[in-house]
């Protein structure tokens, strides 16, 4: 865990950075379910006072990633297999809406960015570079979330995408999935370019369903 630079003029930013650091360590598995979050230890590791640590832990509890117990302190809950299953189910129901609205509201600049992300996805799919593919997949969806012009929908889907990043790695590493996902991304892109909101919604829902089915078939979601 890296030390966090303390900017005295940006106290809120400091609290946000502490939260982000702890959140990342929980989601990527460095902090495991059942681990205790000890304020004094975290304060030393991150190089900050206990106040932003305490505030970050409270925010993590609101996010459902930790549980604070009386006389025991904070314990990591993490993202469970059931959480992942629920997130994919909810994404199947609402991510298509983001694509529909994106097809109706996307700007030329956003279309260019979306097209570039797909070109890069194709490049790294051919190279079988999973690290870049995961980042570009996130970028593709983030552009759509931005293009839908709905702050509540963007926030919800961005959070979901972030929480299941480890599961998405598992899915991408399945033989053949990366190439299939590329074709799905291309189809969604074309529907958005054509301003075909109904087709964009349908294809996006199918894309999320396929990712979910692929993950379930692997039975390799390791959140411990």
Residue pairs with C-beta under 8 A, 6 or more apart in sequence:
1 21
1 25
1 30
1 42
1 45
1 46
2 21
2 46
3 45
3 46
3 47
4 14
4 17
4 18
4 21
4 46
4 47
4 48
5 17
6 14
6 47
6 48
7 13
7 14
11 52
14 48
14 52
15 52
15 55
15 56
18 46
18 48
18 52
18 53
18 55
18 56
19 55
19 56
19 59
19 60
21 46
22 31
22 37
22 42
22 56
22 57
22 60
23 60
23 63
23 65
24 30
25 31
26 60
26 65
26 66
26 76
26 78
26 79
27 65
27 78
27 79
27 162
27 163
27 165
27 166
28 165
28 166
29 78
29 166
29 223
31 37
31 76
31 78
32 76
32 78
32 224
33 76
33 77
33 78
33 80
33 223
33 224
34 75
34 76
35 75
35 76
36 72
36 73
36 74
36 75
36 76
37 57
37 60
37 66
37 73
37 74
37 75
37 76
38 73
39 50
39 53
39 54
39 57
39 73
40 50
42 53
43 49
43 50
43 53
46 53
57 66
57 68
57 74
58 68
60 66
60 74
61 67
61 68
61 74
64 77
65 76
65 77
65 78
65 79
66 74
66 75
66 76
66 77
67 74
67 75
67 77
68 74
68 75
69 75
78 223
79 163
79 164
79 166
79 223
80 223
81 221
81 223
83 163
84 163
84 164
84 167
84 215
84 221
84 223
85 212
85 216
87 160
87 163
87 164
88 164
88 208
88 211
88 212
88 215
89 212
90 160
91 157
91 160
91 208
91 212
92 205
92 208
92 209
92 212
94 153
94 156
94 157
95 141
95 157
95 204
95 205
95 208
96 200
96 201
96 202
96 204
96 205
96 208
97 148
97 153
97 201
98 144
98 145
98 148
98 150
98 153
98 154
98 157
98 204
99 144
99 148
99 188
99 191
99 192
99 197
99 200
99 201
99 203
99 204
100 148
100 197
100 198
100 200
100 201
101 147
101 148
101 149
101 150
101 153
101 197
102 110
102 144
102 147
102 148
102 192
102 200
103 191
103 192
103 194
103 195
103 196
103 197
103 200
103 201
104 195
104 197
105 147
105 148
105 149
106 114
106 147
106 192
107 147
110 143
110 146
110 147
111 192
111 193
113 143
114 140
114 143
114 144
114 147
114 189
114 192
115 189
115 193
117 136
117 139
117 140
117 143
118 140
118 182
118 185
118 186
118 189
120 132
120 136
121 133
121 136
121 137
121 140
121 182
121 185
122 182
122 186
124 132
124 133
124 136
125 133
125 178
125 179
125 182
128 178
130 169
130 172
130 173
130 178
133 172
133 178
134 165
134 168
134 169
134 172
137 168
137 172
137 181
137 185
138 161
138 165
140 185
141 157
141 161
142 158
142 161
144 188
144 192
144 204
145 153
145 154
145 157
145 158
146 154
147 192
148 154
161 168
166 221
166 222
166 223
167 215
167 221
168 211
170 215
170 218
170 220
170 221
170 222
171 177
171 211
171 214
171 215
171 218
172 178
172 181
174 214
174 217
174 218
177 211
177 214
180 210
181 207
181 210
181 211
184 203
184 206
184 207
184 210
185 207
187 203
188 200
188 203
188 204
188 207
191 199
191 200
191 203
192 200
215 221
